[in-house]
Amino acid sequence: MALHPHALQDQALGDEAARSAKQRRFWWAALVVAIVLGAYAGALAWVTKRVEAGVERSIQPLPMMMQDRPPDGG
């Protein structure tokens, strides 16, 4: 067991470096997840607008005889 002050200091620096590396990996992963989610949301909004525009164009107006037809009979 190394209880020499230099050995303890080296271990503390190693622990701090490992913690710092872990934090950097976490923030990089968080950044990648945020970018992917943003791209997904943007693509979903774009596709939704395209589909919505296509549906609006495909809707045909009702023929005149079907619009506001008065009830038959008396």
PQR file of N, CA, C, O and H, with PARSE charges and radii, in Angstrom:
ATOM      1  N   MET A   1       0.832  -1.161   0.000 -0.4000 1.5000
ATOM      2  CA  MET A   1       0.000   0.000   0.000 -0.0000 2.0000
ATOM      3  C   MET A   1       0.891   1.243   0.000  0.5500 1.7000
ATOM      4  O   MET A   1       1.815   1.360   0.806 -0.5500 1.4000
ATOM      5  N   ALA A   2       0.607   2.140  -0.891 -0.4000 1.5000
ATOM      6  CA  ALA A   2       1.445   3.322  -1.028 -0.0000 2.0000
ATOM      7  C   ALA A   2       0.798   4.489  -0.298  0.5500 1.7000
ATOM      8  O   ALA A   2      -0.212   5.036  -0.741 -0.5500 1.4000
ATOM      9  H   ALA A   2      -0.143   2.045  -1.545  0.4000 1.0000
ATOM     10  N   LEU A   3       1.390   4.856   0.815 -0.4000 1.5000
ATOM     11  CA  LEU A   3       0.875   5.982   1.577 -0.0000 2.0000
ATOM     12  C   LEU A   3       1.800   7.181   1.484  0.5500 1.7000
ATOM     13  O   LEU A   3       1.674   8.140   2.245 -0.5500 1.4000
ATOM     14  H   LEU A   3       2.211   4.412   1.175  0.4000 1.0000
ATOM     15  N   HIS A   4       2.699   7.117   0.573 -0.4000 1.5000
ATOM     16  CA  HIS A   4       3.617   8.229   0.369 -0.0000 2.0000
ATOM     17  C   HIS A   4       2.805   9.425  -0.146  0.5500 1.7000
ATOM     18  O   HIS A   4       1.900   9.225  -0.956 -0.5500 1.4000
ATOM     19  H   HIS A   4       2.801   6.337  -0.045  0.4000 1.0000
ATOM     20  N   PRO A   5       3.089  10.650   0.287 -0.5600 1.5000
ATOM     21  CA  PRO A   5       2.312  11.822  -0.130  0.2800 2.0000
ATOM     22  C   PRO A   5       2.244  12.004  -1.653  0.5500 1.7000
ATOM     23  O   PRO A   5       1.218  12.425  -2.187 -0.5500 1.4000
ATOM     24  N   HIS A   6       3.332  11.686  -2.337 -0.4000 1.5000
ATOM     25  CA  HIS A   6       3.310  11.833  -3.798 -0.0000 2.0000
ATOM     26  C   HIS A   6       2.371  10.821  -4.433  0.5500 1.7000
ATOM     27  O   HIS A   6       1.693  11.129  -5.413 -0.5500 1.4000
ATOM     28  H   HIS A   6       4.165  11.343  -1.903  0.4000 1.0000
ATOM     29  N   ALA A   7       2.329   9.623  -3.882 -0.4000 1.5000
ATOM     30  CA  ALA A   7       1.434   8.590  -4.412 -0.0000 2.0000
ATOM     31  C   ALA A   7      -0.019   8.995  -4.204  0.5500 1.7000
ATOM     32  O   ALA A   7      -0.844   8.808  -5.098 -0.5500 1.4000
ATOM     33  H   ALA A   7       2.880   9.373  -3.086  0.4000 1.0000
ATOM     34  N   LEU A   8      -0.345   9.548  -3.034 -0.4000 1.5000
ATOM     35  CA  LEU A   8      -1.718   9.992  -2.776 -0.0000 2.0000
ATOM     36  C   LEU A   8      -2.095  11.164  -3.678  0.5500 1.7000
ATOM     37  O   LEU A   8      -3.226  11.246  -4.157 -0.5500 1.4000
ATOM     38  H   LEU A   8       0.326   9.700  -2.308  0.4000 1.0000
ATOM     39  N   GLN A   9      -1.152  12.061  -3.906 -0.4000 1.5000
ATOM     40  CA  GLN A   9      -1.415  13.207  -4.772 -0.0000 2.0000
ATOM     41  C   GLN A   9      -1.652  12.740  -6.205  0.5500 1.7000
ATOM     42  O   GLN A   9      -2.556  13.233  -6.880 -0.5500 1.4000
ATOM     43  H   GLN A   9      -0.233  11.994  -3.517  0.4000 1.0000
ATOM     44  N   ASP A  10      -0.839  11.787  -6.673 -0.4000 1.5000
ATOM     45  CA  ASP A  10      -1.013  11.268  -8.034 -0.0000 2.0000
ATOM     46  C   ASP A  10      -2.373  10.587  -8.188  0.5500 1.7000
ATOM     47  O   ASP A  10      -3.023  10.717  -9.225 -0.5500 1.4000
ATOM     48  H   ASP A  10      -0.105  11.386  -6.125  0.4000 1.0000
ATOM     49  N   GLN A  11      -2.799   9.861  -7.151 -0.4000 1.5000
ATOM     50  CA  GLN A  11      -4.092   9.181  -7.197 -0.0000 2.0000
ATOM     51  C   GLN A  11      -5.223  10.216  -7.230  0.5500 1.7000
ATOM     52  O   GLN A  11      -6.200  10.048  -7.959 -0.5500 1.4000
ATOM     53  H   GLN A  11      -2.271   9.756  -6.309  0.4000 1.0000
ATOM     54  N   ALA A  12      -5.088  11.271  -6.447 -0.4000 1.5000
ATOM     55  CA  ALA A  12      -6.111  12.321  -6.422 -0.0000 2.0000
ATOM     56  C   ALA A  12      -6.200  13.001  -7.786  0.5500 1.7000
ATOM     57  O   ALA A  12      -7.295  13.286  -8.270 -0.5500 1.4000
ATOM     58  H   ALA A  12      -4.295  11.408  -5.854  0.4000 1.0000
ATOM     59  N   LEU A  13      -5.056  13.260  -8.400 -0.4000 1.5000
ATOM     60  CA  LEU A  13      -5.066  13.865  -9.736 -0.0000 2.0000
ATOM     61  C   LEU A  13      -5.684  12.916 -10.752  0.5500 1.7000
ATOM     62  O   LEU A  13      -6.396  13.353 -11.656 -0.5500 1.4000
ATOM     63  H   LEU A  13      -4.166  13.028  -8.006  0.4000 1.0000
ATOM     64  N   GLY A  14      -5.420  11.629 -10.613 -0.4000 1.5000
ATOM     65  CA  GLY A  14      -6.004  10.636 -11.505 -0.0000 2.0000
ATOM     66  C   GLY A  14      -7.515  10.557 -11.355  0.5500 1.7000
ATOM     67  O   GLY A  14      -8.243  10.444 -12.341 -0.5500 1.4000
ATOM     68  H   GLY A  14      -4.842  11.274  -9.878  0.4000 1.0000
ATOM     69  N   ASP A  15      -7.979  10.618 -10.108 -0.4000 1.5000
ATOM     70  CA  ASP A  15      -9.425  10.607  -9.855 -0.0000 2.0000
ATOM     71  C   ASP A  15     -10.087  11.849 -10.441  0.5500 1.7000
ATOM     72  O   ASP A  15     -11.161  11.770 -11.037 -0.5500 1.4000
ATOM     73  H   ASP A  15      -7.387  10.710  -9.307  0.4000 1.0000
ATOM     74  N   GLU A  16      -9.435  12.998 -10.266 -0.4000 1.5000
ATOM     75  CA  GLU A  16      -9.984  14.244 -10.799 -0.0000 2.0000
ATOM     76  C   GLU A  16     -10.016  14.217 -12.324  0.5500 1.7000
ATOM     77  O   GLU A  16     -10.980  14.680 -12.933 -0.5500 1.4000
ATOM     78  H   GLU A  16      -8.562  13.062  -9.783  0.4000 1.0000
ATOM     79  N   ALA A  17      -8.970  13.677 -12.941 -0.4000 1.5000
ATOM     80  CA  ALA A  17      -8.933  13.573 -14.402 -0.0000 2.0000
ATOM     81  C   ALA A  17     -10.012  12.623 -14.898  0.5500 1.7000
ATOM     82  O   ALA A  17     -10.653  12.888 -15.915 -0.5500 1.4000
ATOM     83  H   ALA A  17      -8.186  13.300 -12.446  0.4000 1.0000
ATOM     84  N   ALA A  18     -10.217  11.525 -14.194 -0.4000 1.5000
ATOM     85  CA  ALA A  18     -11.260  10.576 -14.582 -0.0000 2.0000
ATOM     86  C   ALA A  18     -12.641  11.218 -14.449  0.5500 1.7000
ATOM     87  O   ALA A  18     -13.496  11.033 -15.314 -0.5500 1.4000
ATOM     88  H   ALA A  18      -9.696  11.309 -13.368  0.4000 1.0000
ATOM     89  N   ARG A  19     -12.860  11.966 -13.375 -0.4000 1.5000
ATOM     90  CA  ARG A  19     -14.135  12.652 -13.177 -0.0000 2.0000
ATOM     91  C   ARG A  19     -14.354  13.701 -14.267  0.5500 1.7000
ATOM     92  O   ARG A  19     -15.459  13.838 -14.791 -0.5500 1.4000
ATOM     93  H   ARG A  19     -12.165  12.115 -12.672  0.4000 1.0000
ATOM     94  N   SER A  20     -13.314  14.424 -14.598 -0.4000 1.5000
ATOM     95  CA  SER A  20     -13.404  15.448 -15.642 -0.0000 2.0000
ATOM     96  C   SER A  20     -13.706  14.804 -16.996  0.5500 1.7000
ATOM     97  O   SER A  20     -14.515  15.320 -17.767 -0.5500 1.4000
ATOM     98  H   SER A  20     -12.416  14.313 -14.172  0.4000 1.0000
ATOM     99  N   ALA A  21     -13.061  13.690 -17.278 -0.4000 1.5000
ATOM    100  CA  ALA A  21     -13.309  12.997 -18.545 -0.0000 2.0000
ATOM    101  C   ALA A  21     -14.740  12.480 -18.599  0.5500 1.7000
ATOM    102  O   ALA A  21     -15.383  12.522 -19.648 -0.5500 1.4000
ATOM    103  H   ALA A  21     -12.404  13.271 -16.652  0.4000 1.0000
ATOM    104  N   LYS A  22     -15.236  11.994 -17.465 -0.4000 1.5000
ATOM    105  CA  LYS A  22     -16.610  11.488 -17.407 -0.0000 2.0000
ATOM    106  C   LYS A  22     -17.605  12.623 -17.641  0.5500 1.7000
ATOM    107  O   LYS A  22     -18.606  12.439 -18.333 -0.5500 1.4000
ATOM    108  H   LYS A  22     -14.714  11.960 -16.613  0.4000 1.0000
ATOM    109  N   GLN A  23     -17.333  13.799 -17.065 -0.4000 1.5000
ATOM    110  CA  GLN A  23     -18.203  14.958 -17.266 -0.0000 2.0000
ATOM    111  C   GLN A  23     -18.191  15.395 -18.728  0.5500 1.7000
ATOM    112  O   GLN A  23     -19.236  15.731 -19.286 -0.5500 1.4000
ATOM    113  H   GLN A  23     -16.519  13.949 -16.503  0.4000 1.0000
ATOM    114  N   ARG A  24     -17.004  15.392 -19.351 -0.4000 1.5000
ATOM    115  CA  ARG A  24     -16.920  15.770 -20.769 -0.0000 2.0000
ATOM    116  C   ARG A  24     -17.714  14.799 -21.629  0.5500 1.7000
ATOM    117  O   ARG A  24     -18.437  15.219 -22.532 -0.5500 1.4000
ATOM    118  H   ARG A  24     -16.156  15.119 -18.897  0.4000 1.0000
ATOM    119  N   ARG A  25     -17.586  13.501 -21.355 -0.4000 1.5000
ATOM    120  CA  ARG A  25     -18.352  12.514 -22.124 -0.0000 2.0000
ATOM    121  C   ARG A  25     -19.848  12.721 -21.948  0.5500 1.7000
ATOM    122  O   ARG A  25     -20.613  12.603 -22.905 -0.5500 1.4000
ATOM    123  H   ARG A  25     -16.998  13.161 -20.621  0.4000 1.0000
ATOM    124  N   PHE A  26     -20.271  13.033 -20.711 -0.4000 1.5000
ATOM    125  CA  PHE A  26     -21.681  13.276 -20.443 -0.0000 2.0000
ATOM    126  C   PHE A  26     -22.192  14.469 -21.252  0.5500 1.7000
ATOM    127  O   PHE A  26     -23.250  14.389 -21.876 -0.5500 1.4000
ATOM    128  H   PHE A  26     -19.650  13.128 -19.933  0.4000 1.0000
ATOM    129  N   TRP A  27     -21.442  15.572 -21.242 -0.4000 1.5000
ATOM    130  CA  TRP A  27     -21.895  16.767 -21.953 -0.0000 2.0000
ATOM    131  C   TRP A  27     -21.874  16.571 -23.460  0.5500 1.7000
ATOM    132  O   TRP A  27     -22.744  17.092 -24.158 -0.5500 1.4000
ATOM    133  H   TRP A  27     -20.583  15.637 -20.735  0.4000 1.0000
ATOM    134  N   TRP A  28     -20.897  15.830 -23.977 -0.4000 1.5000
ATOM    135  CA  TRP A  28     -20.895  15.526 -25.412 -0.0000 2.0000
ATOM    136  C   TRP A  28     -22.101  14.665 -25.770  0.5500 1.7000
ATOM    137  O   TRP A  28     -22.754  14.902 -26.786 -0.5500 1.4000
ATOM    138  H   TRP A  28     -20.190  15.407 -23.410  0.4000 1.0000
ATOM    139  N   ALA A  29     -22.395  13.677 -24.949 -0.4000 1.5000
ATOM    140  CA  ALA A  29     -23.557  12.819 -25.204 -0.0000 2.0000
ATOM    141  C   ALA A  29     -24.845  13.634 -25.134  0.5500 1.7000
ATOM    142  O   ALA A  29     -25.743  13.456 -25.958 -0.5500 1.4000
ATOM    143  H   ALA A  29     -21.865  13.485 -24.124  0.4000 1.0000
ATOM    144  N   ALA A  30     -24.934  14.529 -24.148 -0.4000 1.5000
ATOM    145  CA  ALA A  30     -26.122  15.376 -24.031 -0.0000 2.0000
ATOM    146  C   ALA A  30     -26.273  16.282 -25.250  0.5500 1.7000
ATOM    147  O   ALA A  30     -27.385  16.495 -25.733 -0.5500 1.4000
ATOM    148  H   ALA A  30     -24.204  14.674 -23.480  0.4000 1.0000
ATOM    149  N   LEU A  31     -25.169  16.809 -25.743 -0.4000 1.5000
ATOM    150  CA  LEU A  31     -25.208  17.654 -26.932 -0.0000 2.0000
ATOM    151  C   LEU A  31     -25.661  16.868 -28.156  0.5500 1.7000
ATOM    152  O   LEU A  31     -26.476  17.354 -28.940 -0.5500 1.4000
ATOM    153  H   LEU A  31     -24.265  16.635 -25.350  0.4000 1.0000
ATOM    154  N   VAL A  32     -25.141  15.665 -28.322 -0.4000 1.5000
ATOM    155  CA  VAL A  32     -25.531  14.828 -29.457 -0.0000 2.0000
ATOM    156  C   VAL A  32     -27.016  14.483 -29.377  0.5500 1.7000
ATOM    157  O   VAL A  32     -27.719  14.533 -30.386 -0.5500 1.4000
ATOM    158  H   VAL A  32     -24.478  15.271 -27.685  0.4000 1.0000
ATOM    159  N   VAL A  33     -27.493  14.136 -28.188 -0.4000 1.5000
ATOM    160  CA  VAL A  33     -28.915  13.810 -28.020 -0.0000 2.0000
ATOM    161  C   VAL A  33     -29.780  15.034 -28.345  0.5500 1.7000
ATOM    162  O   VAL A  33     -30.809  14.902 -29.007 -0.5500 1.4000
ATOM    163  H   VAL A  33     -26.921  14.095 -27.368  0.4000 1.0000
ATOM    164  N   ALA A  34     -29.375  16.208 -27.889 -0.4000 1.5000
ATOM    165  CA  ALA A  34     -30.144  17.426 -28.166 -0.0000 2.0000
ATOM    166  C   ALA A  34     -30.181  17.722 -29.662  0.5500 1.7000
ATOM    167  O   ALA A  34     -31.224  18.115 -30.185 -0.5500 1.4000
ATOM    168  H   ALA A  34     -28.539  16.315 -27.351  0.4000 1.0000
ATOM    169  N   ILE A  35     -29.066  17.540 -30.352 -0.4000 1.5000
ATOM    170  CA  ILE A  35     -29.033  17.789 -31.798 -0.0000 2.0000
ATOM    171  C   ILE A  35     -29.915  16.789 -32.539  0.5500 1.7000
ATOM    172  O   ILE A  35     -30.653  17.160 -33.452 -0.5500 1.4000
ATOM    173  H   ILE A  35     -28.219  17.222 -29.927  0.4000 1.0000
ATOM    174  N   VAL A  36     -29.837  15.526 -32.144 -0.4000 1.5000
ATOM    175  CA  VAL A  36     -30.662  14.499 -32.801 -0.0000 2.0000
ATOM    176  C   VAL A  36     -32.148  14.767 -32.554  0.5500 1.7000
ATOM    177  O   VAL A  36     -32.953  14.668 -33.480 -0.5500 1.4000
ATOM    178  H   VAL A  36     -29.238  15.224 -31.402  0.4000 1.0000
ATOM    179  N   LEU A  37     -32.518  15.104 -31.323 -0.4000 1.5000
ATOM    180  CA  LEU A  37     -33.921  15.404 -31.042 -0.0000 2.0000
ATOM    181  C   LEU A  37     -34.402  16.641 -31.799  0.5500 1.7000
ATOM    182  O   LEU A  37     -35.531  16.673 -32.288 -0.5500 1.4000
ATOM    183  H   LEU A  37     -31.864  15.185 -30.571  0.4000 1.0000
ATOM    184  N   GLY A  38     -33.545  17.656 -31.895 -0.4000 1.5000
ATOM    185  CA  GLY A  38     -33.909  18.847 -32.663 -0.0000 2.0000
ATOM    186  C   GLY A  38     -34.094  18.539 -34.135  0.5500 1.7000
ATOM    187  O   GLY A  38     -35.031  19.032 -34.762 -0.5500 1.4000
ATOM    188  H   GLY A  38     -32.628  17.630 -31.498  0.4000 1.0000
ATOM    189  N   ALA A  39     -33.209  17.728 -34.689 -0.4000 1.5000
ATOM    190  CA  ALA A  39     -33.339  17.341 -36.097 -0.0000 2.0000
ATOM    191  C   ALA A  39     -34.597  16.510 -36.313  0.5500 1.7000
ATOM    192  O   ALA A  39     -35.281  16.676 -37.324 -0.5500 1.4000
ATOM    193  H   ALA A  39     -32.448  17.327 -34.179  0.4000 1.0000
ATOM    194  N   TYR A  40     -34.909  15.624 -35.380 -0.4000 1.5000
ATOM    195  CA  TYR A  40     -36.113  14.800 -35.484 -0.0000 2.0000
ATOM    196  C   TYR A  40     -37.367  15.679 -35.441  0.5500 1.7000
ATOM    197  O   TYR A  40     -38.284  15.494 -36.241 -0.5500 1.4000
ATOM    198  H   TYR A  40     -34.354  15.489 -34.559  0.4000 1.0000
ATOM    199  N   ALA A  41     -37.405  16.629 -34.511 -0.4000 1.5000
ATOM    200  CA  ALA A  41     -38.570  17.517 -34.398 -0.0000 2.0000
ATOM    201  C   ALA A  41     -38.725  18.369 -35.655  0.5500 1.7000
ATOM    202  O   ALA A  41     -39.838  18.571 -36.141 -0.5500 1.4000
ATOM    203  H   ALA A  41     -36.660  16.779 -33.861  0.4000 1.0000
ATOM    204  N   GLY A  42     -37.611  18.867 -36.177 -0.4000 1.5000
ATOM    205  CA  GLY A  42     -37.677  19.657 -37.405 -0.0000 2.0000
ATOM    206  C   GLY A  42     -38.157  18.836 -38.587  0.5500 1.7000
ATOM    207  O   GLY A  42     -38.981  19.300 -39.375 -0.5500 1.4000
ATOM    208  H   GLY A  42     -36.707  18.704 -35.782  0.4000 1.0000
ATOM    209  N   ALA A  43     -37.648  17.621 -38.713 -0.4000 1.5000
ATOM    210  CA  ALA A  43     -38.072  16.747 -39.820 -0.0000 2.0000
ATOM    211  C   ALA A  43     -39.539  16.383 -39.676  0.5500 1.7000
ATOM    212  O   ALA A  43     -40.266  16.335 -40.668 -0.5500 1.4000
ATOM    213  H   ALA A  43     -36.979  17.244 -38.073  0.4000 1.0000
ATOM    214  N   LEU A  44     -39.978  16.127 -38.461 -0.4000 1.5000
ATOM    215  CA  LEU A  44     -41.380  15.787 -38.233 -0.0000 2.0000
ATOM    216  C   LEU A  44     -42.295  16.964 -38.586  0.5500 1.7000
ATOM    217  O   LEU A  44     -43.354  16.766 -39.183 -0.5500 1.4000
ATOM    218  H   LEU A  44     -39.387  16.166 -37.656  0.4000 1.0000
ATOM    219  N   ALA A  45     -41.902  18.167 -38.226 -0.4000 1.5000
ATOM    220  CA  ALA A  45     -42.694  19.357 -38.565 -0.0000 2.0000
ATOM    221  C   ALA A  45     -42.742  19.556 -40.077  0.5500 1.7000
ATOM    222  O   ALA A  45     -43.791  19.894 -40.626 -0.5500 1.4000
ATOM    223  H   ALA A  45     -41.042  18.328 -37.741  0.4000 1.0000
ATOM    224  N   TRP A  46     -41.610  19.347 -40.751 -0.4000 1.5000
ATOM    225  CA  TRP A  46     -41.564  19.515 -42.206 -0.0000 2.0000
ATOM    226  C   TRP A  46     -42.459  18.495 -42.903  0.5500 1.7000
ATOM    227  O   TRP A  46     -43.216  18.845 -43.808 -0.5500 1.4000
ATOM    228  H   TRP A  46     -40.758  19.073 -40.305  0.4000 1.0000
ATOM    229  N   VAL A  47     -42.374  17.247 -42.486 -0.4000 1.5000
ATOM    230  CA  VAL A  47     -43.201  16.198 -43.093 -0.0000 2.0000
ATOM    231  C   VAL A  47     -44.678  16.463 -42.830  0.5500 1.7000
ATOM    232  O   VAL A  47     -45.514  16.267 -43.712 -0.5500 1.4000
ATOM    233  H   VAL A  47     -41.759  16.962 -41.750  0.4000 1.0000
ATOM    234  N   THR A  48     -44.999  16.904 -41.626 -0.4000 1.5000
ATOM    235  CA  THR A  48     -46.394  17.198 -41.294 -0.0000 2.0000
ATOM    236  C   THR A  48     -46.944  18.298 -42.187  0.5500 1.7000
ATOM    237  O   THR A  48     -48.072  18.193 -42.669 -0.5500 1.4000
ATOM    238  H   THR A  48     -44.321  17.063 -40.909  0.4000 1.0000
ATOM    239  N   LYS A  49     -46.169  19.350 -42.417 -0.4000 1.5000
ATOM    240  CA  LYS A  49     -46.627  20.432 -43.295 -0.0000 2.0000
ATOM    241  C   LYS A  49     -46.821  19.941 -44.721  0.5500 1.7000
ATOM    242  O   LYS A  49     -47.787  20.318 -45.384 -0.5500 1.4000
ATOM    243  H   LYS A  49     -45.252  19.436 -42.025  0.4000 1.0000
ATOM    244  N   ARG A  50     -45.897  19.094 -45.200 -0.4000 1.5000
ATOM    245  CA  ARG A  50     -46.022  18.565 -46.563 -0.0000 2.0000
ATOM    246  C   ARG A  50     -47.275  17.714 -46.709  0.5500 1.7000
ATOM    247  O   ARG A  50     -48.007  17.849 -47.689 -0.5500 1.4000
ATOM    248  H   ARG A  50     -45.112  18.788 -44.662  0.4000 1.0000
ATOM    249  N   VAL A  51     -47.526  16.842 -45.744 -0.4000 1.5000
ATOM    250  CA  VAL A  51     -48.703  15.969 -45.811 -0.0000 2.0000
ATOM    251  C   VAL A  51     -49.968  16.799 -45.699  0.5500 1.7000
ATOM    252  O   VAL A  51     -50.938  16.562 -46.419 -0.5500 1.4000
ATOM    253  H   VAL A  51     -46.932  16.732 -44.948  0.4000 1.0000
ATOM    254  N   GLU A  52     -49.961  17.772 -44.796 -0.4000 1.5000
ATOM    255  CA  GLU A  52     -51.133  18.618 -44.614 -0.0000 2.0000
ATOM    256  C   GLU A  52     -51.452  19.382 -45.899  0.5500 1.7000
ATOM    257  O   GLU A  52     -52.617  19.487 -46.283 -0.5500 1.4000
ATOM    258  H   GLU A  52     -49.173  17.964 -44.211  0.4000 1.0000
ATOM    259  N   ALA A  53     -50.432  19.913 -46.562 -0.4000 1.5000
ATOM    260  CA  ALA A  53     -50.656  20.641 -47.812 -0.0000 2.0000
ATOM    261  C   ALA A  53     -51.198  19.701 -48.879  0.5500 1.7000
ATOM    262  O   ALA A  53     -52.075  20.089 -49.651 -0.5500 1.4000
ATOM    263  H   ALA A  53     -49.486  19.827 -46.250  0.4000 1.0000
ATOM    264  N   GLY A  54     -50.695  18.474 -48.936 -0.4000 1.5000
ATOM    265  CA  GLY A  54     -51.195  17.511 -49.912 -0.0000 2.0000
ATOM    266  C   GLY A  54     -52.642  17.141 -49.655  0.5500 1.7000
ATOM    267  O   GLY A  54     -53.419  16.994 -50.597 -0.5500 1.4000
ATOM    268  H   GLY A  54     -49.984  18.158 -48.309  0.4000 1.0000
ATOM    269  N   VAL A  55     -53.014  16.990 -48.399 -0.4000 1.5000
ATOM    270  CA  VAL A  55     -54.400  16.660 -48.058 -0.0000 2.0000
ATOM    271  C   VAL A  55     -55.309  17.822 -48.415  0.5500 1.7000
ATOM    272  O   VAL A  55     -56.397  17.609 -48.950 -0.5500 1.4000
ATOM    273  H   VAL A  55     -52.382  17.111 -47.633  0.4000 1.0000
ATOM    274  N   GLU A  56     -54.885  19.047 -48.132 -0.4000 1.5000
ATOM    275  CA  GLU A  56     -55.713  20.209 -48.458 -0.0000 2.0000
ATOM    276  C   GLU A  56     -55.935  20.317 -49.963  0.5500 1.7000
ATOM    277  O   GLU A  56     -57.027  20.670 -50.408 -0.5500 1.4000
ATOM    278  H   GLU A  56     -54.001  19.220 -47.698  0.4000 1.0000
ATOM    279  N   ARG A  57     -54.906  20.013 -50.743 -0.4000 1.5000
ATOM    280  CA  ARG A  57     -55.051  20.070 -52.202 -0.0000 2.0000
ATOM    281  C   ARG A  57     -55.964  18.967 -52.727  0.5500 1.7000
ATOM    282  O   ARG A  57     -56.629  19.148 -53.746 -0.5500 1.4000
ATOM    283  H   ARG A  57     -54.019  19.726 -50.382  0.4000 1.0000
ATOM    284  N   SER A  58     -56.002  17.842 -52.048 -0.4000 1.5000
ATOM    285  CA  SER A  58     -56.781  16.717 -52.556 -0.0000 2.0000
ATOM    286  C   SER A  58     -58.250  16.782 -52.175  0.5500 1.7000
ATOM    287  O   SER A  58     -59.055  16.027 -52.720 -0.5500 1.4000
ATOM    288  H   SER A  58     -55.462  17.694 -51.220  0.4000 1.0000
ATOM    289  N   ILE A  59     -58.619  17.662 -51.254 -0.4000 1.5000
ATOM    290  CA  ILE A  59     -60.023  17.763 -50.849 -0.0000 2.0000
ATOM    291  C   ILE A  59     -60.813  18.417 -51.977  0.5500 1.7000
ATOM    292  O   ILE A  59     -60.472  19.498 -52.457 -0.5500 1.4000
ATOM    293  H   ILE A  59     -57.964  18.275 -50.811  0.4000 1.0000
ATOM    294  N   GLN A  60     -61.872  17.735 -52.382 -0.4000 1.5000
ATOM    295  CA  GLN A  60     -62.724  18.249 -53.449 -0.0000 2.0000
ATOM    296  C   GLN A  60     -63.964  18.884 -52.826  0.5500 1.7000
ATOM    297  O   GLN A  60     -64.513  18.354 -51.860 -0.5500 1.4000
ATOM    298  H   GLN A  60     -62.150  16.857 -51.992  0.4000 1.0000
ATOM    299  N   PRO A  61     -64.403  20.001 -53.365 -0.5600 1.5000
ATOM    300  CA  PRO A  61     -65.631  20.601 -52.834  0.2800 2.0000
ATOM    301  C   PRO A  61     -66.829  19.707 -53.163  0.5500 1.7000
ATOM    302  O   PRO A  61     -66.828  18.981 -54.157 -0.5500 1.4000
ATOM    303  N   LEU A  62     -67.837  19.778 -52.318 -0.4000 1.5000
ATOM    304  CA  LEU A  62     -69.041  18.991 -52.561 -0.0000 2.0000
ATOM    305  C   LEU A  62     -69.760  19.511 -53.795  0.5500 1.7000
ATOM    306  O   LEU A  62     -69.733  20.711 -54.067 -0.5500 1.4000
ATOM    307  H   LEU A  62     -67.838  20.368 -51.510  0.4000 1.0000
ATOM    308  N   PRO A  63     -70.398  18.631 -54.539 -0.5600 1.5000
ATOM    309  CA  PRO A  63     -71.191  19.107 -55.678  0.2800 2.0000
ATOM    310  C   PRO A  63     -72.316  20.015 -55.187  0.5500 1.7000
ATOM    311  O   PRO A  63     -72.735  19.940 -54.032 -0.5500 1.4000
ATOM    312  N   MET A  64     -72.790  20.864 -56.075 -0.4000 1.5000
ATOM    313  CA  MET A  64     -73.808  21.845 -55.702 -0.0000 2.0000
ATOM    314  C   MET A  64     -75.061  21.179 -55.153  0.5500 1.7000
ATOM    315  O   MET A  64     -75.687  21.717 -54.240 -0.5500 1.4000
ATOM    316  H   MET A  64     -72.450  20.925 -57.013  0.4000 1.0000
ATOM    317  N   MET A  65     -75.441  20.026 -55.683 -0.4000 1.5000
ATOM    318  CA  MET A  65     -76.674  19.406 -55.212 -0.0000 2.0000
ATOM    319  C   MET A  65     -76.531  18.854 -53.795  0.5500 1.7000
ATOM    320  O   MET A  65     -77.543  18.587 -53.146 -0.5500 1.4000
ATOM    321  H   MET A  65     -74.933  19.589 -56.425  0.4000 1.0000
ATOM    322  N   MET A  66     -75.311  18.676 -53.298 -0.4000 1.5000
ATOM    323  CA  MET A  66     -75.112  18.142 -51.954 -0.0000 2.0000
ATOM    324  C   MET A  66     -74.962  19.248 -50.915  0.5500 1.7000
ATOM    325  O   MET A  66     -75.112  18.995 -49.720 -0.5500 1.4000
ATOM    326  H   MET A  66     -74.489  18.893 -53.825  0.4000 1.0000
ATOM    327  N   GLN A  67     -74.671  20.454 -51.350 -0.4000 1.5000
ATOM    328  CA  GLN A  67     -74.448  21.546 -50.410 -0.0000 2.0000
ATOM    329  C   GLN A  67     -75.768  22.174 -49.995  0.5500 1.7000
ATOM    330  O   GLN A  67     -76.578  22.535 -50.848 -0.5500 1.4000
ATOM    331  H   GLN A  67     -74.549  20.660 -52.321  0.4000 1.0000
ATOM    332  N   ASP A  68     -75.988  22.305 -48.719 -0.4000 1.5000
ATOM    333  CA  ASP A  68     -77.149  22.998 -48.143 -0.0000 2.0000
ATOM    334  C   ASP A  68     -78.440  22.637 -48.864  0.5500 1.7000
ATOM    335  O   ASP A  68     -79.205  23.520 -49.252 -0.5500 1.4000
ATOM    336  H   ASP A  68     -75.330  22.012 -48.025  0.4000 1.0000
ATOM    337  N   ARG A  69     -78.680  21.367 -49.040 -0.4000 1.5000
ATOM    338  CA  ARG A  69     -79.887  20.916 -49.719 -0.0000 2.0000
ATOM    339  C   ARG A  69     -81.064  21.032 -48.770  0.5500 1.7000
ATOM    340  O   ARG A  69     -80.982  20.561 -47.636 -0.5500 1.4000
ATOM    341  H   ARG A  69     -78.059  20.650 -48.725  0.4000 1.0000
ATOM    342  N   PRO A  70     -82.149  21.640 -49.196 -0.5600 1.5000
ATOM    343  CA  PRO A  70     -83.322  21.726 -48.332  0.2800 2.0000
ATOM    344  C   PRO A  70     -83.935  20.327 -48.136  0.5500 1.7000
ATOM    345  O   PRO A  70     -83.857  19.486 -49.032 -0.5500 1.4000
ATOM    346  N   PRO A  71     -84.521  20.089 -47.009 -0.5600 1.5000
ATOM    347  CA  PRO A  71     -85.120  18.761 -46.776  0.2800 2.0000
ATOM    348  C   PRO A  71     -86.287  18.529 -47.722  0.5500 1.7000
ATOM    349  O   PRO A  71     -87.060  19.440 -48.016 -0.5500 1.4000
ATOM    350  N   ASP A  72     -86.400  17.293 -48.190 -0.4000 1.5000
ATOM    351  CA  ASP A  72     -87.523  16.928 -49.101 -0.0000 2.0000
ATOM    352  C   ASP A  72     -88.799  16.761 -48.294  0.5500 1.7000
ATOM    353  O   ASP A  72     -88.773  16.419 -47.112 -0.5500 1.4000
ATOM    354  H   ASP A  72     -85.773  16.553 -47.951  0.4000 1.0000
ATOM    355  N   GLY A  73     -89.865  17.000 -48.933 -0.4000 1.5000
ATOM    356  CA  GLY A  73     -91.162  16.771 -48.307 -0.0000 2.0000
ATOM    357  C   GLY A  73     -91.626  18.008 -47.544  0.5500 1.7000
ATOM    358  O   GLY A  73     -90.977  19.054 -47.524 -0.5500 1.4000
ATOM    359  H   GLY A  73     -89.886  17.278 -49.894  0.4000 1.0000
ATOM    360  N   GLY A  74     -92.719  17.836 -46.954 -0.4000 1.5000
ATOM    361  CA  GLY A  74     -93.311  18.972 -46.450 -0.0000 2.0000
ATOM    362  C   GLY A  74     -93.495  19.342 -45.132  0.5500 1.7000
ATOM    363  O   GLY A  74     -94.051  20.407 -44.861 -0.5500 1.4000
ATOM    364  H   GLY A  74     -93.247  16.987 -46.970  0.4000 1.0000
TER
END
